[in-house]
């Protein structure tokens, strides 16, 4: 069989890096070997690895990569776990070898494993990373800009932790203790925060789109300019929370949601409309009521100071239709 051209490739998100530094003859008995670094979520740089390949025997290759902390320095160094997968058709993937556990603390490590390769057909490899921090004690730790996307932080102790600009997209934070934690500008899109403790947490400018906050306690939390579009706020405690400029569009509330009257009104306006509604003396200051239909609403003496009313029809002339 003709030897395939030796190309190493590392794919991370949409970025592909290639090197033509391998002797094609190394791959002659095995066909083309192509290895990928893939994950179900978008990865930041600290979750990416560059795989290196070298022949071990005529039917085996050695895969090697260096792990890096998912928390940039000077924060607490946390290293993900890894699992190698193989496939012959890029559709059906099976775990190959043992799962390599992650660690809290320590330094960068180089992993090296030997894998068998097909003799008559191409074999594909990929390496997946995972974050397993269930019930981890991370109280007061500096985790700023960490990439915990898709990670398991179920019941994690994160009291007063610094998670500024952390990537927690799709993370499992059910029951986590995040009281007094700093989550400014954090990406919590689609994260599960069911029954999480977030009392007095700073979530200003965070992205909580489609997050599950049901049964969570956000009493006195700072949600200034937070995106709560599509978030589940049923049975959620938001008493005394600052929701100035927060987006409550499509957020799910129920009678058991504890929300200050001002923000309850804002939620009703952006989700149910306010055509013809009596809003005299209503306090709508510092609120995001964009996209709301306020035609014929009575806004006499209402406080609209610094409110976001872009794209609504509050001041548009009435054309006589609803």
JORASUL-V856819 format. One record per backbone hydrogen bond with DSSP energy under -0.5 kcal/mol. NH is the residue of the N-H (numbers start at 1). CO is the residue of the C=O. E is the energy in kcal/mol with one decimal. If there is no record, write none. Layout:
<<NH	CO	E> <NH	CO	E>>
//
This chain:
<<7	5	-0.7> <8	19	-2.0> <10	17	-1.8> <12	10	-0.5> <12	15	-2.3> <15	12	-2.0> <17	10	-1.7> <19	8	-1.5> <26	23	-1.7> <27	24	-1.5> <28	25	-1.1> <30	27	-1.2> <31	27	-1.7> <34	32	-0.5> <34	123	-1.2> <36	125	-3.4> <37	11	-1.0> <38	36	-0.6> <38	127	-0.8> <47	44	-1.8> <48	44	-0.6> <48	45	-1.3> <51	49	-0.6> <52	64	-2.7> <54	62	-1.4> <56	57	-0.5> <56	60	-2.3> <57	60	-1.4> <60	57	-0.8> <61	115	-2.9> <62	54	-3.6> <63	61	-0.6> <63	113	-2.9> <64	52	-2.1> <65	111	-1.9> <67	65	-0.5> <67	109	-3.1> <70	78	-3.2> <72	70	-0.5> <75	72	-2.0> <76	142	-2.0> <78	76	-0.6> <79	103	-3.2> <80	68	-0.5> <81	130	-2.8> <82	100	-2.4> <83	128	-2.0> <84	96	-0.6> <85	126	-3.1> <86	94	-2.3> <87	124	-2.2> <93	91	-0.7> <94	86	-2.1> <96	84	-3.4> <100	82	-3.1> <101	99	-0.6> <103	79	-1.1> <105	77	-3.8> <105	103	-0.6> <111	65	-3.2> <111	109	-0.6> <113	63	-2.7> <115	61	-3.1> <117	59	-2.6> <123	32	-0.7> <124	87	-3.4> <125	34	-2.2> <126	85	-2.2> <127	36	-2.0> <128	83	-2.7> <130	81	-2.0> <132	130	-0.6> <133	131	-0.6> <133	152	-3.2> <135	154	-2.6> <136	133	-2.1> <138	136	-1.0> <138	157	-2.4> <140	159	-2.5> <141	138	-1.8> <143	141	-0.9> <143	162	-2.5> <145	164	-2.6> <146	143	-1.8> <147	70	-2.0> <148	146	-0.8> <148	167	-2.2> <150	169	-2.1> <151	148	-2.5> <152	131	-3.0> <153	151	-0.8> <153	172	-2.4> <155	174	-2.5> <156	153	-2.3> <157	136	-3.0> <158	156	-1.0> <158	177	-2.2> <160	179	-2.6> <161	158	-2.2> <162	141	-2.7> <163	161	-0.8> <163	182	-3.1> <165	184	-2.8> <166	163	-2.1> <167	146	-3.4> <168	166	-0.9> <168	187	-2.6> <170	189	-1.9> <171	168	-2.2> <172	151	-3.0> <173	171	-0.9> <173	192	-2.8> <175	194	-2.4> <176	173	-2.1> <177	156	-2.5> <178	176	-0.9> <178	197	-3.0> <180	199	-2.0> <181	178	-2.1> <182	161	-2.6> <183	181	-0.7> <183	202	-3.3> <185	204	-2.1> <186	183	-1.9> <187	166	-2.6> <188	186	-0.9> <188	207	-2.4> <190	209	-2.7> <191	188	-2.3> <192	171	-2.7> <193	191	-0.7> <193	212	-2.9> <195	214	-2.1> <196	193	-2.3> <197	176	-2.8> <198	196	-0.7> <198	217	-2.9> <200	219	-2.1> <201	198	-2.2> <202	181	-2.7> <203	201	-0.8> <203	222	-3.0> <205	224	-2.8> <206	203	-1.9> <207	186	-2.7> <208	206	-0.8> <208	227	-2.6> <210	229	-2.0> <211	208	-2.2> <212	191	-2.5> <213	211	-0.9> <213	232	-2.0> <215	234	-1.5> <216	213	-2.0> <217	196	-2.4> <218	216	-0.7> <218	237	-3.2> <220	239	-2.4> <221	218	-2.2> <222	201	-2.7> <223	221	-0.8> <223	242	-2.4> <225	244	-3.0> <226	223	-2.2> <227	206	-2.7> <228	226	-0.8> <228	247	-1.9> <230	249	-1.6> <231	228	-2.2> <232	211	-2.7> <233	231	-0.8> <233	252	-2.6> <236	233	-1.6> <237	216	-2.6> <238	236	-0.7> <238	258	-3.1> <241	238	-2.0> <242	221	-2.5> <243	241	-0.8> <245	286	-2.9> <246	243	-2.2> <247	226	-2.3> <248	246	-0.7> <251	248	-1.7> <252	231	-3.1> <253	251	-0.6> <257	254	-2.3> <258	236	-2.4> <259	257	-0.9> <263	260	-0.6> <264	260	-1.9> <265	261	-2.3> <266	262	-1.9> <267	263	-2.4> <268	264	-2.2> <269	265	-2.4> <270	266	-2.3> <271	267	-1.6> <272	268	-2.7> <273	268	-0.6> <273	269	-1.0> <274	293	-2.6> <276	295	-2.3> <277	274	-2.0> <279	277	-0.9> <279	298	-2.1> <281	300	-1.7> <282	279	-2.1> <284	282	-1.0> <284	303	-2.3> <286	305	-1.9> <287	284	-1.2> <288	246	-0.6> <289	287	-0.9> <289	308	-2.1> <291	310	-1.1> <292	289	-1.5> <294	292	-0.8> <297	294	-2.0> <298	277	-2.5> <299	297	-1.0> <302	299	-2.1> <303	282	-2.8> <304	302	-0.9> <307	304	-2.0> <308	287	-3.3> <309	307	-0.8> <312	309	-1.8> <313	292	-1.2> <316	313	-1.0>>
//
